[in-house]
Amino acid sequence: MILVTGGLGMIGAHTARALADLGHEVVVTAHRRTEVPSFLAGRVTVEPLDVTDRDAFLALAGRHDISGIVHLAGSLPGEDPGCFFRTETTGLLNALDAARTWGIRRFAVASSIGVYAGRTETRWHEELALPAAELPHLIVAFKKAVEPLTTHSLRGSGVQPVVLRIGTIWGPLVDPESPFFPIPSYINAVLRGEEPRPLHADDGGDRCYAPDAGRAIALLMTAEALRHDTYNVSSGRPATNREFADALQAITPGLRLGLLPGRQDGAGDDPYLDTTRLSHDTGFAPAFDVAAAVADYVAWRADNPR
């Protein structure tokens, strides 16, 4: 059985679904979000858990035979950075304690595309040195710390660490007004019959549909062997705002979306994650291009609030 912490969040839920599709038993933890999406109903076991409660975390092994952990549980920063770091670090250390105590096979943890911020390349791969950034976003700062905390904590334990540098993910269960990139709010304005805020046509970069991201993580958890401990998780190809606008217009009769010309910051390209390592070790290839992802998401939102 594989444990997915934060398994009712967007990435966690799609990871759980992909693991179930591969024939694995899955237990997911739920804390702030407790509603089980329709695509998981009856397919996973849900355990209420605050991951900062070490005793409650370790007690899961008394109810389930857990062989792997995908640690995706997390929170958003509030006004107190220290409180955010304390909460996130406690949850991570408890998950690592569980991995070592239970003697599991593989432990995957969420890092972020943000760790590459400051690199001048547009194709970001795992062998790039991570640059120092002056006062990065609190989430990015923590994700940079996650990587050595995980790999050092598991050294010599027999548990294989898998650091997931997760790209820009969107799709079913995403916050419709996500502050992290504009596509969810853009599409949801169209679904409400409103004129979306104009975007620059050629802006874009890394964008991956959530079912693809979940499947990539599931393959990393279940691959017979992995040659590395760090993997980019995304579609492996950039996408522009123009592609999203074209996809929306193709499935919405009469819709005409205005786009601003070019790129907001002038000529150039936006960065994206290279997923060669992921594809080589797991056989992963994205199932959704932009058009298929937009059509699938619009169909999902017809019956779901997010």
C-alpha positions in Angstrom: 0.0 0.0 0.0 1.2 3.5 -0.8 0.6 6.5 1.4 -0.1 9.9 -0.2 -0.1 12.7 2.3 -2.2 15.6 1.2 -3.9 13.1 -1.0 -7.1 15.2 -1.5 -5.3 18.2 -2.9 -4.9 18.7 -6.6 -1.6 16.9 -7.2 -2.1 14.4 -4.4 -5.5 13.3 -5.7 -4.3 12.8 -9.2 -1.3 10.9 -7.9 -3.6 8.6 -5.9 -5.8 8.0 -8.9 -2.8 7.1 -11.1 -1.5 4.7 -8.4 -4.9 3.1 -8.2 -5.0 2.9 -12.0 -1.7 1.0 -11.8 -3.3 -1.5 -9.5 -1.9 -0.3 -6.1 -3.8 0.0 -2.9 -3.6 3.7 -1.7 -4.3 5.5 1.5 -4.5 9.3 1.5 -4.4 11.7 4.4 -6.9 14.5 4.7 -6.6 17.6 7.0 -8.0 20.9 5.7 -9.6 19.4 2.6 -11.9 16.5 3.4 -14.2 16.2 0.3 -13.2 13.2 -1.8 -13.3 13.9 -5.5 -15.6 11.7 -7.6 -12.6 10.0 -9.4 -11.3 8.7 -6.1 -14.6 7.7 -4.5 -14.4 4.1 -3.4 -10.9 3.7 -4.8 -8.7 4.9 -1.8 -8.7 4.7 1.9 -8.9 8.2 3.6 -7.2 8.8 6.9 -7.8 12.1 8.8 -4.4 13.3 9.8 -2.5 16.4 10.8 1.0 15.5 9.6 2.5 17.6 12.4 1.2 15.1 14.9 4.1 12.5 15.0 2.3 10.0 17.1 -0.8 10.0 14.9 1.4 9.8 11.8 3.3 6.7 13.1 0.1 5.1 14.2 -0.9 4.7 10.6 1.3 1.6 10.4 -0.9 -0.1 12.9 -3.8 0.1 10.4 -2.1 -0.2 7.1 0.9 -2.1 5.5 2.6 0.9 3.9 5.4 0.2 1.5 5.9 3.7 0.1 5.2 7.4 0.9 4.5 10.3 -1.4 4.7 13.4 0.9 2.7 16.2 -0.7 0.9 17.7 2.3 1.6 21.3 2.8 0.2 24.7 3.7 0.3 28.3 2.5 2.3 30.9 4.3 0.5 33.3 6.6 1.8 36.5 8.2 4.4 34.7 10.3 7.1 33.1 8.2 8.5 31.2 11.3 5.1 29.5 11.8 5.0 28.4 8.2 8.5 27.0 8.3 7.9 25.3 11.6 4.7 23.6 10.4 6.2 22.5 7.1 9.4 21.2 8.6 7.6 19.3 11.4 5.4 17.6 8.8 8.4 16.7 6.7 10.4 15.3 9.6 7.5 13.2 10.8 7.0 11.8 7.3 10.8 11.0 7.2 10.6 9.4 10.7 7.7 7.2 9.4 9.7 6.2 6.4 12.7 5.1 8.4 10.6 3.4 11.2 8.5 1.5 8.8 11.4 0.5 6.5 9.5 1.4 3.3 11.0 1.0 -0.2 10.7 4.5 -1.5 9.9 8.1 -0.2 8.9 10.8 -2.6 8.7 14.4 -1.6 7.5 17.6 -3.3 10.0 20.1 -4.3 9.3 22.8 -6.9 10.2 24.3 -10.3 10.9 27.4 -8.2 14.2 26.0 -7.0 15.6 26.8 -10.5 14.7 30.5 -10.3 17.7 32.6 -11.3 19.0 30.3 -13.9 19.3 32.0 -17.3 18.6 28.9 -19.4 15.1 28.2 -20.7 15.2 24.4 -20.5 15.8 23.5 -16.8 17.3 20.0 -16.2 18.2 18.3 -12.9 22.0 18.7 -13.4 21.9 22.5 -13.2 23.3 23.9 -10.0 20.6 25.6 -8.0 21.3 29.4 -7.7 21.1 31.5 -4.6 18.1 33.8 -4.8 17.7 36.9 -2.6 14.6 36.4 -0.4 12.8 33.9 -2.5 9.1 33.2 -1.9 8.6 31.3 1.3 7.4 28.2 -0.4 10.4 28.2 -2.7 12.8 28.8 0.2 11.3 25.8 2.0 11.4 23.6 -1.1 15.1 24.2 -1.5 15.6 23.1 2.1 13.4 20.0 1.5 15.9 18.4 -0.9 18.9 18.1 1.4 16.8 17.4 4.5 15.2 14.4 2.7 18.3 13.0 1.1 20.5 13.4 4.2 17.7 12.0 6.5 17.3 8.8 4.5 21.0 8.2 3.9 21.9 4.7 5.1 18.3 3.8 5.9 17.6 1.6 2.9 14.8 4.0 1.9 15.2 5.4 -1.5 14.5 9.2 -1.7 12.8 10.7 -4.7 12.8 14.5 -4.9 10.0 15.7 -7.1 10.7 19.1 -8.7 7.2 19.7 -9.7 6.4 22.1 -12.5 3.4 24.4 -13.0 0.4 22.1 -12.6 -3.2 22.9 -13.3 -6.4 21.0 -13.9 -9.3 19.5 -11.9 -9.2 20.6 -8.3 -6.9 23.6 -9.0 -7.8 26.9 -7.2 -9.9 28.7 -9.9 -8.2 31.9 -8.9 -4.7 30.6 -8.4 -2.3 33.4 -7.6 0.7 31.4 -9.0 -0.1 31.6 -12.7 -2.9 33.0 -14.9 -4.4 30.1 -16.8 -6.9 28.8 -14.1 -8.4 32.3 -13.6 -8.4 32.9 -17.4 -10.3 29.7 -18.2 -12.7 30.2 -15.3 -13.6 33.7 -16.4 -14.6 32.3 -19.8 -16.6 29.6 -18.1 -18.5 32.3 -16.1 -19.2 34.1 -19.4 -16.9 36.9 -18.5 -14.2 38.6 -20.6 -10.9 37.4 -19.1 -8.1 39.8 -18.3 -6.0 39.9 -21.6 -2.8 38.0 -21.6 0.3 38.4 -23.8 0.0 35.8 -26.6 3.5 34.5 -26.4 4.0 34.4 -22.7 3.9 30.9 -21.3 6.5 28.2 -20.3 6.1 25.3 -18.1 2.5 24.1 -17.8 1.4 20.5 -17.1 -2.1 19.0 -16.8 -2.7 17.5 -13.3 -3.6 14.0 -14.5 -0.2 13.8 -16.3 1.7 15.1 -13.2 -0.1 12.5 -11.0 0.8 9.7 -13.4 4.4 10.8 -13.6 4.7 10.7 -9.8 3.0 7.3 -9.7 5.4 5.9 -12.2 8.4 7.2 -10.1 6.9 5.4 -7.1 6.4 2.1 -8.8 9.3 1.9 -11.3 11.4 -1.2 -10.7 14.6 0.9 -10.5 15.5 4.5 -10.5 18.9 5.8 -11.4 18.6 9.2 -9.7 17.1 10.7 -6.6 15.9 13.9 -8.2 13.4 14.2 -11.1 11.6 17.0 -12.8 7.8 16.4 -13.0 6.0 18.1 -15.7 4.9 17.8 -19.4 8.4 18.4 -20.8 7.2 20.9 -23.3 6.4 24.6 -23.0 3.0 26.1 -23.9 1.9 29.7 -24.6 -1.1 31.7 -23.7 -2.1 31.7 -27.4 -2.4 27.9 -27.3 -4.8 28.1 -24.4 -6.9 30.8 -26.1 -7.0 28.8 -29.3 -8.1 25.7 -27.4 -10.9 27.5 -25.6 -12.2 29.1 -28.8 -12.1 25.7 -30.6 -14.6 24.2 -28.1 -16.7 27.3 -27.5 -18.8 28.4 -30.5 -18.6 32.2 -31.1 -16.0 32.8 -28.5 -13.3 35.4 -29.5 -10.6 36.1 -27.1 -8.4 39.1 -27.3 -4.7 38.6 -26.6 -2.0 41.2 -26.3 0.8 40.8 -28.9 4.1 39.2 -28.1 5.6 38.8 -24.6 5.1 41.1 -21.6 8.9 41.3 -21.1 10.0 41.5 -24.7 11.5 39.0 -27.0 12.7 35.6 -25.6 11.4 32.4 -24.2 9.9 31.3 -20.9 11.6 28.5 -19.0 10.2 24.9 -18.7 11.3 21.7 -17.1 13.2 19.1 -19.1 11.7 15.7 -18.3 14.2 13.5 -20.2 15.4 11.8 -17.0 11.8 11.1 -16.0 10.9 9.6 -19.4 14.1 7.6 -19.6 13.6 5.9 -16.2 9.8 5.4 -16.2 8.6 5.6 -19.8 6.5 8.6 -19.0 5.0 10.7 -21.8 2.2 13.2 -21.3 -1.2 12.1 -22.4 -2.6 15.6 -22.8 -1.6 18.4 -25.1 -3.1 21.8 -24.5 -6.2 21.3 -26.6 -7.0 17.9 -24.9 -6.3 19.3 -21.4 -8.6 22.4 -21.9 -11.4 20.2 -23.3 -11.1 17.8 -20.4 -11.0 20.5 -17.8 -14.0 22.4 -19.2 -16.0 19.1 -19.2 -14.9 18.5 -15.5 -16.0 22.0 -14.5 -19.5 21.5 -15.9 -20.2 19.3 -12.8 -17.6 20.4 -10.3 -16.9 23.7 -8.4 -13.1 23.5 -8.9 
